[in-house]
Amino acid sequence: MFEPDRGSGLIQWGGDQTEGEYYWLAERAVEPDRWPVVARWDATEPWHQLDM
């Protein structure tokens, strides 16, 4: 999870009914409106990074 004093981490902002998980990939040195989203659609899937 994200700890600002450590630099980077994940902030969960959503989920869905089919076990999907959605997070901001937070980075202390990057403006929040530039953070990418990381997601996976179920626990067996790899993570996907989506640049916003």
N, CA, C and O atoms as CSV, one atom per row, in Angstrom:
chain,resi,resn,atom,element,x,y,z
A,1,MET,N,N,0.819,-1.173,0.000
A,1,MET,CA,C,0.000,0.000,0.000
A,1,MET,C,C,0.876,1.255,0.000
A,1,MET,O,O,2.051,1.211,0.365
A,2,PHE,N,N,0.291,2.348,-0.408
A,2,PHE,CA,C,1.026,3.606,-0.566
A,2,PHE,C,C,1.342,4.239,0.783
A,2,PHE,O,O,0.468,4.424,1.630
A,3,GLU,N,N,2.612,4.564,0.954
A,3,GLU,CA,C,3.082,5.327,2.106
A,3,GLU,C,C,3.920,6.467,1.544
A,3,GLU,O,O,5.036,6.238,1.078
A,4,PRO,N,N,3.397,7.698,1.580
A,4,PRO,CA,C,4.083,8.820,0.927
A,4,PRO,C,C,5.551,8.971,1.285
A,4,PRO,O,O,6.349,9.367,0.436
A,5,ASP,N,N,5.922,8.669,2.500
A,5,ASP,CA,C,7.322,8.820,2.897
A,5,ASP,C,C,8.224,7.738,2.318
A,5,ASP,O,O,9.446,7.844,2.414
A,6,ARG,N,N,7.647,6.699,1.720
A,6,ARG,CA,C,8.436,5.616,1.121
A,6,ARG,C,C,8.569,5.753,-0.389
A,6,ARG,O,O,9.413,5.084,-0.987
A,7,GLY,N,N,7.768,6.592,-1.019
A,7,GLY,CA,C,7.947,6.845,-2.438
A,7,GLY,C,C,6.858,6.352,-3.357
A,7,GLY,O,O,6.314,7.144,-4.127
A,8,SER,N,N,6.511,5.067,-3.313
A,8,SER,CA,C,5.486,4.571,-4.231
A,8,SER,C,C,4.700,3.429,-3.589
A,8,SER,O,O,5.127,2.834,-2.600
A,9,GLY,N,N,3.541,3.142,-4.178
A,9,GLY,CA,C,2.710,2.056,-3.676
A,9,GLY,C,C,1.349,2.087,-4.334
A,9,GLY,O,O,1.112,2.875,-5.249
A,10,LEU,N,N,0.467,1.240,-3.878
A,10,LEU,CA,C,-0.861,1.101,-4.465
A,10,LEU,C,C,-1.930,1.732,-3.583
A,10,LEU,O,O,-1.877,1.640,-2.356
A,11,ILE,N,N,-2.900,2.373,-4.226
A,11,ILE,CA,C,-4.083,2.895,-3.547
A,11,ILE,C,C,-5.290,2.273,-4.250
A,11,ILE,O,O,-5.559,2.580,-5.412
A,12,GLN,N,N,-6.013,1.405,-3.553
A,12,GLN,CA,C,-7.181,0.780,-4.177
A,12,GLN,C,C,-8.315,1.788,-4.276
A,12,GLN,O,O,-8.609,2.507,-3.321
A,13,TRP,N,N,-8.952,1.832,-5.450
A,13,TRP,CA,C,-10.070,2.741,-5.642
A,13,TRP,C,C,-11.309,2.040,-6.175
A,13,TRP,O,O,-12.362,2.662,-6.316
A,14,GLY,N,N,-11.196,0.759,-6.471
A,14,GLY,CA,C,-12.383,0.086,-6.980
A,14,GLY,C,C,-12.246,-1.416,-7.035
A,14,GLY,O,O,-11.156,-1.973,-6.905
A,15,GLY,N,N,-13.366,-2.046,-7.229
A,15,GLY,CA,C,-13.465,-3.479,-7.411
A,15,GLY,C,C,-14.777,-3.761,-8.131
A,15,GLY,O,O,-15.614,-2.869,-8.271
A,16,ASP,N,N,-14.957,-4.973,-8.581
A,16,ASP,CA,C,-16.211,-5.312,-9.242
A,16,ASP,C,C,-16.732,-6.653,-8.754
A,16,ASP,O,O,-16.105,-7.298,-7.914
A,17,GLN,N,N,-17.855,-7.067,-9.268
A,17,GLN,CA,C,-18.520,-8.278,-8.814
A,17,GLN,C,C,-17.818,-9.557,-9.257
A,17,GLN,O,O,-18.145,-10.636,-8.762
A,18,THR,N,N,-16.880,-9.463,-10.162
A,18,THR,CA,C,-16.191,-10.658,-10.654
A,18,THR,C,C,-14.738,-10.702,-10.198
A,18,THR,O,O,-13.876,-11.213,-10.913
A,19,GLU,N,N,-14.466,-10.168,-9.014
A,19,GLU,CA,C,-13.149,-10.185,-8.383
A,19,GLU,C,C,-12.130,-9.244,-9.013
A,19,GLU,O,O,-10.943,-9.348,-8.707
A,20,GLY,N,N,-12.549,-8.338,-9.875
A,20,GLY,CA,C,-11.638,-7.349,-10.441
A,20,GLY,C,C,-11.148,-6.400,-9.363
A,20,GLY,O,O,-11.888,-6.052,-8.443
A,21,GLU,N,N,-9.899,-5.988,-9.483
A,21,GLU,CA,C,-9.291,-5.054,-8.539
A,21,GLU,C,C,-8.669,-3.912,-9.328
A,21,GLU,O,O,-8.041,-4.132,-10.364
A,22,TYR,N,N,-8.847,-2.681,-8.828
A,22,TYR,CA,C,-8.363,-1.491,-9.520
A,22,TYR,C,C,-7.631,-0.593,-8.524
A,22,TYR,O,O,-8.154,-0.282,-7.454
A,23,TYR,N,N,-6.408,-0.179,-8.889
A,23,TYR,CA,C,-5.558,0.613,-8.011
A,23,TYR,C,C,-4.899,1.735,-8.790
A,23,TYR,O,O,-4.672,1.615,-9.994
A,24,TRP,N,N,-4.591,2.831,-8.098
A,24,TRP,CA,C,-3.674,3.823,-8.612
A,24,TRP,C,C,-2.280,3.344,-8.233
A,24,TRP,O,O,-2.067,2.880,-7.113
A,25,LEU,N,N,-1.342,3.450,-9.145
A,25,LEU,CA,C,0.066,3.187,-8.845
A,25,LEU,C,C,0.662,4.538,-8.464
A,25,LEU,O,O,1.151,5.284,-9.313
A,26,ALA,N,N,0.609,4.829,-7.177
A,26,ALA,CA,C,0.989,6.146,-6.659
A,26,ALA,C,C,2.499,6.254,-6.546
A,26,ALA,O,O,3.174,5.334,-6.085
A,27,GLU,N,N,3.005,7.378,-6.971
A,27,GLU,CA,C,4.443,7.666,-6.916
A,27,GLU,C,C,4.605,9.069,-6.347
A,27,GLU,O,O,4.067,10.035,-6.889
A,28,ARG,N,N,5.333,9.171,-5.277
A,28,ARG,CA,C,5.514,10.443,-4.580
A,28,ARG,C,C,6.042,11.546,-5.496
A,28,ARG,O,O,5.629,12.698,-5.367
A,29,ALA,N,N,6.935,11.219,-6.406
A,29,ALA,CA,C,7.567,12.210,-7.271
A,29,ALA,C,C,6.728,12.570,-8.502
A,29,ALA,O,O,7.157,13.388,-9.317
A,30,VAL,N,N,5.540,11.973,-8.650
A,30,VAL,CA,C,4.700,12.192,-9.829
A,30,VAL,C,C,3.381,12.818,-9.378
A,30,VAL,O,O,2.823,12.434,-8.350
A,31,GLU,N,N,2.888,13.783,-10.153
A,31,GLU,CA,C,1.603,14.402,-9.846
A,31,GLU,C,C,0.492,13.340,-9.891
A,31,GLU,O,O,0.499,12.491,-10.783
A,32,PRO,N,N,-0.454,13.374,-8.952
A,32,PRO,CA,C,-1.502,12.350,-8.908
A,32,PRO,C,C,-2.294,12.193,-10.206
A,32,PRO,O,O,-2.736,11.087,-10.516
A,33,ASP,N,N,-2.484,13.257,-10.964
A,33,ASP,CA,C,-3.238,13.121,-12.219
A,33,ASP,C,C,-2.450,12.386,-13.301
A,33,ASP,O,O,-2.974,12.153,-14.390
A,34,ARG,N,N,-1.203,12.020,-13.021
A,34,ARG,CA,C,-0.369,11.270,-13.958
A,34,ARG,C,C,-0.135,9.835,-13.508
A,34,ARG,O,O,0.528,9.077,-14.216
A,35,TRP,N,N,-0.666,9.434,-12.338
A,35,TRP,CA,C,-0.491,8.075,-11.859
A,35,TRP,C,C,-1.209,7.091,-12.775
A,35,TRP,O,O,-2.356,7.332,-13.152
A,36,PRO,N,N,-0.565,5.995,-13.139
A,36,PRO,CA,C,-1.252,4.976,-13.938
A,36,PRO,C,C,-2.193,4.146,-13.062
A,36,PRO,O,O,-2.103,4.160,-11.834
A,37,VAL,N,N,-3.075,3.443,-13.713
A,37,VAL,CA,C,-3.967,2.487,-13.054
A,37,VAL,C,C,-3.380,1.102,-13.253
A,37,VAL,O,O,-2.911,0.782,-14.345
A,38,VAL,N,N,-3.398,0.281,-12.223
A,38,VAL,CA,C,-3.074,-1.131,-12.371
A,38,VAL,C,C,-4.329,-1.921,-12.016
A,38,VAL,O,O,-5.051,-1.587,-11.076
A,39,ALA,N,N,-4.567,-2.963,-12.779
A,39,ALA,CA,C,-5.800,-3.727,-12.610
A,39,ALA,C,C,-5.570,-5.187,-12.941
A,39,ALA,O,O,-4.679,-5.551,-13.708
A,40,ARG,N,N,-6.401,-5.998,-12.338
A,40,ARG,CA,C,-6.497,-7.394,-12.766
A,40,ARG,C,C,-7.949,-7.795,-12.619
A,40,ARG,O,O,-8.668,-7.313,-11.743
A,41,TRP,N,N,-8.353,-8.679,-13.491
A,41,TRP,CA,C,-9.761,-9.020,-13.570
A,41,TRP,C,C,-10.132,-10.220,-12.715
A,41,TRP,O,O,-11.315,-10.442,-12.456
A,42,ASP,N,N,-9.168,-10.986,-12.278
A,42,ASP,CA,C,-9.367,-12.004,-11.244
A,42,ASP,C,C,-8.005,-12.410,-10.705
A,42,ASP,O,O,-6.976,-12.058,-11.282
A,43,ALA,N,N,-7.995,-13.146,-9.607
A,43,ALA,CA,C,-6.745,-13.457,-8.909
A,43,ALA,C,C,-5.779,-14.319,-9.724
A,43,ALA,O,O,-4.597,-14.390,-9.388
A,44,THR,N,N,-6.251,-14.973,-10.781
A,44,THR,CA,C,-5.376,-15.815,-11.598
A,44,THR,C,C,-4.739,-15.051,-12.759
A,44,THR,O,O,-3.847,-15.572,-13.428
A,45,GLU,N,N,-5.187,-13.839,-12.996
A,45,GLU,CA,C,-4.686,-13.014,-14.102
A,45,GLU,C,C,-3.439,-12.247,-13.689
A,45,GLU,O,O,-3.246,-11.985,-12.502
A,46,PRO,N,N,-2.593,-11.883,-14.636
A,46,PRO,CA,C,-1.485,-10.981,-14.324
A,46,PRO,C,C,-2.023,-9.552,-14.154
A,46,PRO,O,O,-3.139,-9.246,-14.574
A,47,TRP,N,N,-1.229,-8.702,-13.546
A,47,TRP,CA,C,-1.582,-7.291,-13.417
A,47,TRP,C,C,-1.376,-6.597,-14.759
A,47,TRP,O,O,-0.474,-6.949,-15.519
A,48,HIS,N,N,-2.213,-5.613,-15.039
A,48,HIS,CA,C,-2.110,-4.793,-16.248
A,48,HIS,C,C,-1.947,-3.343,-15.831
A,48,HIS,O,O,-2.643,-2.871,-14.933
A,49,GLN,N,N,-1.030,-2.631,-16.479
A,49,GLN,CA,C,-0.855,-1.206,-16.213
A,49,GLN,C,C,-1.505,-0.421,-17.327
A,49,GLN,O,O,-1.251,-0.669,-18.506
A,50,LEU,N,N,-2.350,0.531,-16.952
A,50,LEU,CA,C,-3.065,1.362,-17.895
A,50,LEU,C,C,-2.685,2.802,-17.641
A,50,LEU,O,O,-3.052,3.364,-16.609
A,51,ASP,N,N,-1.951,3.416,-18.571
A,51,ASP,CA,C,-1.562,4.814,-18.414
A,51,ASP,C,C,-2.752,5.693,-18.725
A,51,ASP,O,O,-3.398,5.540,-19.761
A,52,MET,N,N,-3.037,6.609,-17.826
A,52,MET,CA,C,-4.216,7.460,-17.985
A,52,MET,C,C,-3.826,8.824,-18.489
A,52,MET,O,O,-4.689,9.680,-18.684
